[in-house]
């Protein structure tokens, strides 16, 4: 099965992104054959910023992307990165830039699409 998660919210401030990545982790655990893609748009591009430091006991979105990266991919909207002045060298390891056309293709190919 192919699943696509589209995240729109900043990594911190609301729990949508946190809950989306919790769900991604559970989905990967439950379905061995899952092909999972996460596409970050809008303020969610900041989820892919490397070097996130959070207080002890607080979730860390950069670390939460690692299970997805082991078995799937994390794509970061080029236009959204540019609008926020984010450079490629700021991306967490394994995350990569992608254009909206790639999101379109992933959406059409996916069996399930979830947006947060």
Protein Blocks (a to p, Z undefined) as FASTA:
>chain_A
ZZddddfbdfbhpaklmmmmmmmmmmmmmmmklccddddehjllmmmpghiacdehiacf
klmmmmmmmmmccdddfklmmmnopafklpcghiacddfklmmmmmmmpmbdcdZZ
